[in-house]
């Protein structure tokens, strides 16, 4: 009986023997297919990163460079001060924009801008601009005045910021 069991095992082994090379080829082919898929995925990922696809960095875009237009000469106005007598304000103003076309528009409309700002600065009292918040409020009002004028003239605000580069009261 032991001999018969050995023969049956050998016959089972010989039946499996032709199947083993098929199984090895199948496993090898499956591994090669997975490797090719991984390589293809890597190639796609790195080409998308170079082209600016989904792997693109989310860094913010740099704004255009700032361009400044100085409203020369400095503004000099009498301030409202009935108690102390005449008081003066001297302010140097520069307008900032990032659009070259807006810079040309600011230059074109500089006389109208100066007139509006002169009227605004002459209405200021010394108490209103005695501290930093008062000066910042005046600066914001001046920018709003310029943007209002430029919107009426060109349809665009044109000025992104208004800067006081010198501020003297006497």
PLY file of the C-alpha trace (Angstrom):
ply
format ascii 1.0
element vertex 170
property float x
property float y
property float z
element edge 169
property int vertex1
property int vertex2
end_header
0.00 0.00 0.00
2.77 2.38 0.66
4.00 1.77 -2.84
0.59 2.55 -4.28
0.45 5.81 -2.30
3.90 6.77 -3.59
2.79 6.08 -7.16
-0.34 8.15 -6.74
1.74 11.05 -5.38
4.17 10.81 -8.28
1.33 10.73 -10.75
-0.21 13.80 -9.08
3.17 15.56 -9.19
3.59 14.74 -12.85
0.11 16.11 -13.57
1.01 19.38 -11.81
4.38 19.62 -13.51
2.98 20.80 -16.85
0.87 23.43 -14.98
3.79 24.94 -13.04
5.48 26.59 -16.03
2.11 28.11 -17.02
1.62 29.44 -13.50
5.15 30.92 -13.43
4.62 32.62 -16.77
1.27 33.95 -15.58
2.75 35.37 -12.34
5.70 36.89 -14.25
3.36 38.47 -16.77
1.19 39.87 -13.98
4.24 41.40 -12.23
5.46 42.89 -15.52
2.00 44.37 -16.15
1.90 45.97 -12.69
5.42 47.37 -13.14
4.50 48.82 -16.54
1.38 50.42 -15.05
3.39 51.99 -12.23
6.00 53.30 -14.68
3.28 54.74 -16.92
1.66 56.44 -13.93
4.99 57.95 -12.89
5.63 59.24 -16.40
2.15 60.83 -16.53
2.59 62.45 -13.09
5.94 64.02 -13.90
4.86 65.28 -17.34
1.77 66.89 -15.77
3.97 68.57 -13.16
6.18 70.08 -15.90
3.19 71.24 -17.95
1.50 72.87 -14.98
-1.23 70.25 -14.61
-2.68 68.91 -11.38
0.72 68.66 -9.63
1.28 72.41 -10.10
2.33 74.36 -7.05
-0.27 76.72 -5.63
2.11 79.66 -5.13
0.34 83.02 -5.53
1.07 84.93 -8.71
3.31 87.95 -8.34
1.51 91.24 -8.92
2.76 93.61 -11.58
5.45 96.00 -10.35
4.26 99.14 -8.64
4.61 102.41 -10.54
4.46 105.78 -8.81
3.36 109.19 -10.01
4.42 112.18 -7.91
2.03 115.09 -7.77
4.68 117.83 -7.82
5.00 120.42 -6.37
3.94 119.67 -2.79
0.49 120.77 -1.68
0.52 123.79 0.66
-2.83 124.88 2.11
-4.22 127.02 4.91
-5.99 124.93 7.53
-9.15 125.89 9.38
-8.02 127.10 12.77
-10.05 130.04 14.13
-8.44 129.84 17.58
-4.69 129.70 16.83
-4.68 131.91 13.76
-3.38 130.80 10.39
-2.05 127.25 10.21
-0.48 125.56 7.22
-0.29 122.04 5.89
2.35 120.93 3.41
1.91 117.46 1.91
3.82 115.64 -0.81
1.64 113.05 -2.50
2.45 110.09 -4.75
-0.08 107.86 -6.46
0.65 104.16 -6.92
-0.68 101.96 -9.70
0.29 98.63 -11.25
-1.17 99.39 -14.68
0.96 101.36 -17.20
-2.16 102.63 -18.95
-3.55 103.87 -15.63
-0.25 105.68 -14.99
-0.70 107.60 -18.26
-4.28 108.42 -17.28
-3.10 109.74 -13.90
-0.58 111.97 -15.66
-3.25 113.23 -18.05
-5.69 114.09 -15.28
-3.10 115.44 -12.81
-4.50 119.02 -12.85
-8.00 117.79 -11.91
-6.54 115.50 -9.22
-4.53 118.40 -7.76
-7.64 120.62 -7.66
-9.71 117.98 -5.84
-6.93 117.27 -3.33
-6.33 120.98 -2.67
-10.01 121.40 -1.78
-9.90 118.34 0.47
-6.69 119.37 2.28
-7.91 122.93 2.84
-10.97 121.65 4.75
-8.85 119.86 7.34
-8.47 121.24 10.84
-5.28 120.78 12.87
-7.13 118.66 15.44
-8.22 116.17 12.77
-4.65 115.36 11.75
-2.93 115.65 15.13
-2.43 111.88 15.47
-1.69 108.93 13.18
-5.32 107.72 12.80
-6.29 111.22 11.67
-3.55 111.26 9.04
-4.54 107.78 7.85
-8.17 108.89 7.60
-7.11 111.90 5.52
-5.01 109.61 3.31
-7.97 107.26 2.77
-10.23 110.21 1.97
-7.70 111.55 -0.54
-7.43 108.15 -2.24
-11.22 107.88 -2.43
-11.37 111.38 -3.97
-8.78 110.43 -6.63
-10.51 107.13 -7.42
-13.89 108.85 -7.69
-12.48 111.40 -10.16
-10.64 108.77 -12.22
-13.70 106.52 -12.36
-15.74 109.44 -13.69
-13.07 110.32 -16.27
-11.80 106.90 -17.39
-14.18 104.28 -16.02
-11.39 102.79 -13.85
-10.12 103.65 -10.37
-6.57 103.90 -11.80
-4.86 104.60 -8.44
-4.29 101.60 -6.19
-2.85 103.64 -3.33
-2.09 107.21 -2.30
1.02 107.87 -0.24
2.05 110.88 1.80
5.80 111.11 1.30
6.08 114.30 3.36
3.62 115.71 5.89
4.32 119.02 7.65
2.00 121.20 9.72
2.83 124.60 11.07
0 1
1 2
2 3
3 4
4 5
5 6
6 7
7 8
8 9
9 10
10 11
11 12
12 13
13 14
14 15
15 16
16 17
17 18
18 19
19 20
20 21
21 22
22 23
23 24
24 25
25 26
26 27
27 28
28 29
29 30
30 31
31 32
32 33
33 34
34 35
35 36
36 37
37 38
38 39
39 40
40 41
41 42
42 43
43 44
44 45
45 46
46 47
47 48
48 49
49 50
50 51
51 52
52 53
53 54
54 55
55 56
56 57
57 58
58 59
59 60
60 61
61 62
62 63
63 64
64 65
65 66
66 67
67 68
68 69
69 70
70 71
71 72
72 73
73 74
74 75
75 76
76 77
77 78
78 79
79 80
80 81
81 82
82 83
83 84
84 85
85 86
86 87
87 88
88 89
89 90
90 91
91 92
92 93
93 94
94 95
95 96
96 97
97 98
98 99
99 100
100 101
101 102
102 103
103 104
104 105
105 106
106 107
107 108
108 109
109 110
110 111
111 112
112 113
113 114
114 115
115 116
116 117
117 118
118 119
119 120
120 121
121 122
122 123
123 124
124 125
125 126
126 127
127 128
128 129
129 130
130 131
131 132
132 133
133 134
134 135
135 136
136 137
137 138
138 139
139 140
140 141
141 142
142 143
143 144
144 145
145 146
146 147
147 148
148 149
149 150
150 151
151 152
152 153
153 154
154 155
155 156
156 157
157 158
158 159
159 160
160 161
161 162
162 163
163 164
164 165
165 166
166 167
167 168
168 169
